[in-house]
């Protein structure tokens, strides 16, 4: 009897110990899931790539050999000798490579390394040349400039080289985006991707030409830029991999909420930012849940600068690989985080347009599958978007307004180059190019013309541009494609010369409302034919909505661009139109109840039911 009591007592003690151990283990597991690791922000450093390289630190009068990496400060001067190369690593913002026999002064560096906004980078060249690759700046307070004498090259995120010529002039080459060349007199000249500009010591333009295969220095730096981007991409992948937790989402969320409930002050802020960054990585990996996850990111009220740092890298390095749903959601989040001054809000909208211009200029896979007419139509729509955006900048004045106007000019210049690429590639293929003109009402008509352009680039080089869009960074968007001068233009026998797309209704449209699309082709003799049944319809972005036959159903509010194409006589005519969709409150419009399983039942037998609810947004 005593033995049994003793055994029972020991059993209960053992059970109690096991329960305590289990609770402690589960608690530690939950606590571990809620922990976040600190992430170091890359420093701004000066490195000697190959000697000889010397540096004169701020406040010093003597030069010293640069043999190891040092922190970059405003006022530091770097010079390279014969065979010497150096670089300035701007954290994860970009890199500046200083060429041989050069001298560069760092006049300003970003004050807050962890911030993604309000960053100022200023360089001055006294001799030689440098090449800079910078990710896009995110706000009007940020700027990047390289000065040579009285000539200033201003960028807002690009890849470009600047050098001093033997006559104290300035050479500028650009492989991404646009560089504005300004002088003391106030004149401005734009050099876009794929161009080389030479300027006198006073800033007067001497020549602006397309880059060619003979620009070895440019090609070498474009290749180095790709390597730099790959390093950043690998760092981003490592950063996201560290944040990944192999546990059910509800368990992770519960653990995070527990941490937030038990902490306060700076520690709580650190957790909020860490969890938001973790969720951001998860959102990018799960397109089906992106809106739900990013909603939690917003609710966490994390440090916006930390989130923008990740967004800046993702949008620069991975955006062409992102699911359209993720891309749209990330753009919206970026806009929310940049919701500061009126000028910053307007600039955030410009970044969205610039992203779309990147797709056209660098020929993303989606763009390469489009017909030439559809690509031209996409360019036309982007031009309209720039105009609409600029018309909304009226409340911004002073220096901020100048920055916004300069951004508009740069984006338009990029589209000029993109249009030239499409017409040149089309001429090389012997096809017709549709020149679009906007009509009143809801339609945009397209007429057919033939173009033939010459170039200095080889056909093999152009072919490689299609097989690897990244090579486009060394080719001018305005570069033409070679054709033989003796090659005759192909004649096009086409019964139609004009295509018009109508949307009904084209106004007072709510999300989920059906929009009927109709295509009319105009013959050479002026007669028209309804070719809706033979046409193909699409929207500017897959996330805009769905198309069934000739009916479009929108998935979001705002202005949506719709396209229609029709093959005729060996060419493809194209037209586009725009509709404005309003965001109406979602309403319940119907409930359907059905049985799941047998419907013939005996007394006491049950059958599951399934209810389906329909909403006004589809």
Protein Blocks (a to p, Z undefined) as FASTA:
>chain_A
ZZmmmmmmmmmmmmmmmmmmmmmmmmmmmmmmmpccdddddddddddfbdcdddddehia
bdcddfbdcdddehiacdddehiacdddehjnbccdddehiacddfbdcfblmbcghiac
ddddfehjddddddddfbfkbccdddehjaccddebiaddddddfkopacdddfehjadd
ddfkopacdddehiacdddfkopafbdcdddfklmmlmmmmmmmmmmmmmmmmmmmmmmm
mmpccddfklmmmmmmmmmmmgghjllmmmmmmmmmmmmmmmmmmmmlmmmmmmmmmmno
pafklmmmmmmmmmmmmmmmpcfklmmmmmmmmmmmmmmcfklmmmmmmmmmmmmmmmmm
nopaklmmpcfklmmmmmmmmmmmmmmmmmmmmmpgcjllmmmmmmmmmmmmmmmmmmmm
mmmmmmmnopacddddddehjbdcddddddddddfbdfklmmmmmmmmklmmmpcfkbcc
dddfklccdddddfbfbdcdddddfehiaehiacddddddddfkopacdfklmmccddfb
fklpccehjaccdfbecjddddddddeehiacdddddddddddddddfbdcdddedjfbd
cehiacddddddddfkZZ
